[in-house]
Amino acid sequence: MKLITGNRFEAFADEKAILFPEYRKNRDELIDFVDSLRGEETVVTASLELIDLITWKFRRGEENVLIYSDTGKSLTLKETYELRKYLDFDVRGNFSGEEARTSVLFVEGKTDAKFFKAVFKKLFEFKESRKAPYSLRFIERVFERDNFDLLKREDGYYLAIIPSEGNSGVIRNLGNFIKAMDVFDFTVERIGVAIDVDEGREIALASIAGKLSGFKHRRTSVGYIVGKTEVVPLIIGLPFEDETIEWKKPTVEDLMLHLITREGLLERIKPGLKALNESLGRKLKPKEVMYLALSAYGHWGNLEGFYELFVMRSRFRNLKTVLREAGLMKGLIYLAGRENDR
């Protein structure tokens, strides 16, 4: 199966190609058309809905590809499927907008995203933006679903923070994004990769290096360079010890536990933690502690909102201390484009 999109499709569509007239077609008609395909066809289309249906059906097999005719480069339909599903990437291309310095940060989930969003807003003077530069235009449409955060600083530096469904999702999105930059001819200056230590720091770094092995790259003092883009690992692992809390593995909750401790909130809820320990016959998990902290703080939203609010209201010195102890500060400064600031 060959799926062709872009403005220069004539160069890649032979006389047997199907130029699909998606105008005024309803979903049932699209499904019927896709059901009729056998995998040997070449289909030319500008319909994202049709692209999604075809990539779902033919996402297996290296021979099934999407060709972006403007560059003549291709993605497998599996890569296309993942870019659409996890990043809402507009694989029709034809991006527009201003050229600007830009970083992307892939994180595990939405609570991680709100934590790091608040960090960049508080420490590096970013503000929320609804206007995307050329290098991030492919995700501008996603704002309607609020599944990523786009920030901008007054000096014109942009930062996108994108949840990725766990460690494996972060690594998957890293590889697909780098491939997409080549195929669709755009670039970002830096890509942050925030993953939990899990089995160990070296194993976490190896998972990033393993994904980059499919691309020409080299090591740097902060991570790796792939083409013109620097990849910056942010390995989350800061153990937390407390007689009332059962700590097993590193997550972003650990950073919050350290921060609420430094801000004095943990001490305020300690009597409640001990009472629950006795009542449940066990220690509380970090996320359970976060829900109690949320209530004690007087925030009646969800954890995502609490993380963002608490980080924004915390003391600069406490937040910086936690991030330094976690070994994250250098990478965050680099992703914010502030490594040359004094």
C-alpha positions in Angstrom: 0.0 0.0 0.0 1.2 3.5 -1.0 -0.5 6.5 0.5 0.5 9.8 -1.1 -0.2 13.3 0.3 1.2 16.8 -0.2 1.1 19.3 -3.1 3.4 17.5 -5.6 1.6 14.2 -5.7 1.6 14.0 -9.5 5.3 13.0 -9.5 4.5 9.9 -7.4 1.1 8.9 -8.7 1.1 6.7 -11.8 -1.8 6.0 -14.1 -3.2 3.3 -11.8 -3.2 5.6 -8.7 -6.5 6.3 -7.1 -7.1 10.0 -6.6 -9.7 9.8 -3.9 -12.4 12.5 -4.1 -13.0 12.8 -0.4 -15.2 15.9 -0.8 -18.7 15.3 0.6 -17.9 11.7 1.5 -19.4 10.6 4.9 -17.6 8.2 7.2 -19.5 5.1 6.0 -18.4 5.8 2.4 -14.8 6.2 3.5 -15.0 2.9 5.5 -16.5 1.1 2.4 -13.7 2.4 0.3 -11.0 1.3 2.7 -12.6 -2.1 3.0 -12.3 -2.5 -0.7 -8.5 -2.0 -0.7 -6.3 -5.0 -0.9 -2.9 -3.5 -0.2 -1.5 -3.2 -3.7 -3.0 0.2 -4.5 -1.6 3.7 -4.6 -4.0 6.2 -3.0 -3.7 10.0 -3.3 -5.6 11.9 -0.6 -5.7 15.1 1.6 -8.2 13.6 4.0 -6.9 13.0 7.5 -9.9 10.8 8.2 -9.2 8.6 5.2 -5.5 8.5 6.1 -6.4 7.3 9.7 -8.6 4.5 8.3 -6.0 3.3 5.8 -3.1 3.4 8.3 -5.1 1.4 10.8 -5.8 -1.3 8.2 -2.3 -1.4 6.7 -0.1 -0.4 9.7 1.8 -3.8 9.5 4.5 -4.4 7.0 7.5 -2.3 6.0 6.2 -2.1 2.4 3.2 -0.1 3.4 4.2 3.6 3.3 3.0 7.1 3.3 4.9 9.4 0.8 5.0 13.1 1.5 5.3 14.3 -2.0 6.7 17.8 -1.2 10.0 16.1 -0.1 9.6 12.7 -1.7 10.4 11.0 1.6 8.3 8.4 3.3 7.1 7.0 6.6 5.9 3.4 7.1 2.2 3.3 7.8 3.0 2.0 11.3 5.0 5.2 11.9 2.2 7.3 10.4 -0.4 5.5 12.6 1.6 6.3 15.7 2.2 9.9 14.8 -1.5 10.4 14.2 -2.6 8.5 17.3 -0.1 9.7 19.9 0.9 13.1 18.5 -2.0 14.2 16.3 0.6 14.9 13.7 -0.9 16.5 10.6 0.7 14.2 8.0 -0.6 16.3 5.1 2.3 18.7 5.8 2.2 22.2 4.2 3.1 23.9 7.5 3.3 27.7 7.8 4.3 30.2 10.5 7.2 32.1 11.9 10.7 30.5 12.3 11.6 30.5 15.9 13.8 28.8 18.4 11.9 25.8 19.7 12.2 22.9 22.2 10.0 19.9 22.7 9.7 18.0 25.9 8.2 14.5 25.9 7.0 13.4 29.3 5.2 10.2 30.6 1.8 11.5 31.5 -0.4 14.6 32.1 0.6 15.0 35.7 4.3 15.1 34.6 3.3 17.6 31.9 1.7 20.0 34.4 4.6 19.7 36.8 7.2 20.6 34.1 4.9 23.2 32.6 4.9 25.0 36.0 8.7 24.6 36.3 9.3 26.3 33.0 6.8 29.1 33.7 8.1 29.8 37.2 11.9 29.5 36.6 12.3 30.5 33.0 9.6 33.1 32.4 7.5 31.2 29.9 3.8 31.9 29.4 1.1 29.9 27.7 0.7 30.5 24.0 -2.0 29.7 21.5 0.1 30.5 18.5 2.6 28.0 17.2 5.7 28.6 15.2 6.4 26.8 11.9 8.3 24.0 13.7 5.3 23.2 15.9 2.5 24.0 13.5 1.7 20.3 13.1 0.2 20.1 16.6 -1.5 23.5 16.7 -4.9 21.9 16.0 -4.6 19.7 19.1 -5.4 22.7 21.4 -9.1 21.9 21.1 -8.4 18.7 23.1 -5.9 20.2 25.6 -3.5 17.2 25.4 -0.3 19.2 25.3 1.0 22.5 26.5 2.6 25.2 24.4 4.6 27.9 26.0 6.4 31.0 24.7 8.8 33.5 26.3 9.0 37.2 25.4 12.3 36.6 23.6 10.4 34.4 21.1 11.5 31.0 22.4 8.8 28.3 22.2 8.5 25.1 24.2 5.9 22.3 23.7 5.4 19.8 26.5 3.8 16.6 25.3 2.4 13.6 27.4 3.4 10.2 25.9 1.7 7.4 27.9 4.6 6.0 30.0 8.3 5.4 29.5 7.8 3.4 26.3 5.6 6.0 24.9 8.2 8.7 25.4 10.8 6.6 23.6 8.4 5.8 20.8 7.5 9.4 20.3 11.1 10.4 20.3 11.9 8.1 17.4 8.8 9.0 15.4 9.3 12.7 15.9 12.9 12.6 14.7 11.8 10.6 11.6 8.9 13.1 11.0 11.3 16.1 11.1 13.3 14.5 8.2 10.3 13.6 6.1 8.4 16.8 6.6 11.4 19.1 6.5 11.2 20.9 9.8 13.3 21.0 12.9 13.4 21.9 16.5 16.5 23.0 18.3 16.1 20.6 21.3 14.1 17.6 22.3 13.8 16.7 26.0 13.2 13.1 27.0 11.8 12.9 30.6 11.5 9.3 31.8 11.6 7.5 35.2 14.7 5.6 36.3 12.7 2.4 36.9 15.3 -0.3 36.7 18.3 2.0 36.8 19.7 5.2 35.3 22.0 3.4 32.9 19.1 1.3 31.6 17.0 4.4 31.1 19.8 6.1 29.2 20.3 3.0 27.2 16.7 3.0 26.1 17.2 6.5 24.7 20.5 5.6 23.0 18.9 2.5 21.6 16.1 4.5 19.9 18.7 7.0 18.5 20.8 4.1 17.1 18.5 4.1 14.0 19.7 7.7 13.2 23.1 9.2 12.6 24.0 10.8 16.0 26.8 11.7 18.4 27.2 12.3 22.1 27.4 15.8 23.6 27.9 17.1 27.2 24.2 17.2 27.7 23.0 14.3 25.6 23.0 13.7 21.9 22.9 15.5 18.5 20.8 14.1 15.7 21.1 16.3 12.6 20.6 19.8 13.9 18.6 18.8 16.9 20.0 18.1 20.4 18.3 15.4 22.5 18.4 16.1 26.2 17.7 13.2 28.6 15.9 14.1 31.9 16.1 11.0 34.1 13.6 11.2 37.0 14.9 9.5 40.1 14.9 11.0 43.6 14.1 8.5 46.3 12.0 9.6 49.2 12.2 8.1 52.7 9.4 8.6 55.3 8.0 6.2 57.9 4.4 6.8 56.7 5.0 6.5 52.9 5.7 3.4 50.9 8.3 4.3 48.3 9.0 1.7 45.6 10.1 3.4 42.3 10.9 6.9 41.0 8.2 9.0 39.5 7.3 12.7 39.3 5.4 12.2 42.6 8.9 11.9 44.3 9.7 15.5 43.1 6.4 16.7 44.5 7.0 14.8 47.8 10.3 16.6 48.3 8.8 19.9 47.3 5.8 19.7 49.7 8.3 18.6 52.4 10.4 21.7 51.9 7.3 23.9 51.7 6.1 22.5 55.1 2.9 20.8 53.7 3.9 17.3 54.5 4.4 18.1 58.2 0.9 19.5 58.3 -0.7 16.3 57.0 1.5 13.9 59.0 -1.1 13.2 61.7 -3.6 12.3 59.0 -1.0 10.0 57.3 -0.2 8.2 60.5 -3.9 7.7 61.3 -4.5 6.3 57.8 -1.5 4.0 58.2 -3.0 2.5 61.3 -6.5 2.3 59.9 -5.4 0.6 56.6 -2.7 -1.5 58.2 -0.1 -0.3 55.6 1.9 2.7 54.5 0.4 5.1 51.9 1.6 5.2 48.3 3.1 8.5 47.0 0.1 9.2 44.8 -2.3 8.7 47.8 -0.3 11.2 49.8 -0.6 13.6 46.9 -4.4 13.4 47.1 -4.3 14.1 50.8 -1.9 17.0 50.2 -4.3 18.4 47.5 -7.2 18.3 50.0 -5.1 19.9 52.8 -4.0 22.6 50.5 -7.5 23.5 49.7 -7.3 22.7 46.0 -10.5 21.0 44.8 -9.4 20.2 41.3 -7.4 17.2 40.0 -3.8 16.2 40.6 -2.7 17.9 37.4 -4.0 21.2 38.5 -2.6 20.8 42.0 0.9 20.0 40.7 0.9 23.1 38.5 -0.5 25.4 41.2 1.8 24.1 44.0 4.9 24.4 41.9 3.9 27.9 40.8 3.3 29.0 44.4 6.4 27.3 45.9 9.6 29.2 46.8 12.2 29.6 44.1 14.9 28.2 46.3 13.0 25.1 47.3 12.0 24.3 43.8 15.6 24.8 42.5 17.0 22.7 45.3 14.7 19.8 44.5 15.5 19.9 40.8 19.2 20.1 41.5 19.1 17.2 43.9 17.3 15.2 41.2 20.0 16.1 38.7 17.5 17.8 36.4 18.4 21.4 36.5 21.1 21.4 33.9 18.9 19.7 31.3 16.0 22.1 32.1 18.1 25.1 31.7 19.3 23.8 28.3 15.8 23.0 27.1 14.7 26.5 28.1 17.5 28.0 26.0 19.1 29.7 29.0 22.4 27.9 29.2 24.3 31.1 28.3 22.6 33.3 30.9 24.5 34.4 33.9 
